[in-house]
Amino acid sequence: MIIFLFILSFLVNFIAITMALPTIIYTYQRYSRGKLVTCPEKNQQATIAFAPKVAAISAVFIPKEIRIIKECSLWPSVQCTRACRLQVQ
């Protein structure tokens, strides 16, 4: 009985990892580069960078959510609401 539970646990974990891994890799690659957006506050072009590790892990649990911005080329001169995140989706 213990061997059966061990094999079942192994299979469930293997399937979960196999299904999550492509999402993690794709999201990490997508958010590891800076994105060019138009700043809604200043109406200027800005480059924003995301935290790719946070984005990749959260993509598995919170799909379709924009990830945390790490930095912006207009910071700290602009006090922003980070509304530029909507342009990245």
ABEGO torsion letter per residue (X at the ends): XAAAAAAAAAAAAAAAAAAAAAAAAAAAAAAABBBBBBBAAAGBBBBBBBBAAAAAAAAAABBGBBBBBABBAAOAABBBAGAAAAAAX
